[in-house]
């Protein structure tokens, strides 16, 4: 794969993945996740798991990294919601 496309993929993955960080930070600081549904991070984790598998088969590093990070954030969010509820 062209290096510039790989860099573009890594940047795109980083931007979309950091979308979790404000919610994780706020949940950690306030210990309140009542407004967060279990379904949202659960469904996203399933979808990202499929994307991760897809990325592994294609050997697409950007897809693998972005979705592995997103799955991790989804799982952390679910655990935080369970612990703080």
C-alpha positions, 0 to 999 in steps of 0.5 A: 500500500502507498505510504501516503494512503497508510498515513491518511488511514492512521490520521483518520483512525486517530481522529475518529478514535479520540472521540471516545476520550472526552466521554471516558474522561468525563465519566472517570471524573464525575463517576456518572454515566447514566446518560450512556447506554450499554447498547451504544458502546456494545454495538460499536465494539461488535462493529469494530471487531468486524472491522478489526478482523477485516483489517487483519485479513487485509493487513491494513495497519491503520484499520487494525490500530484504529479499531483495536483502540476503539474496541478497548475504549468501548470495553472500558466505557462499558466497565465504567458504566457498570462500576459507576451505576 
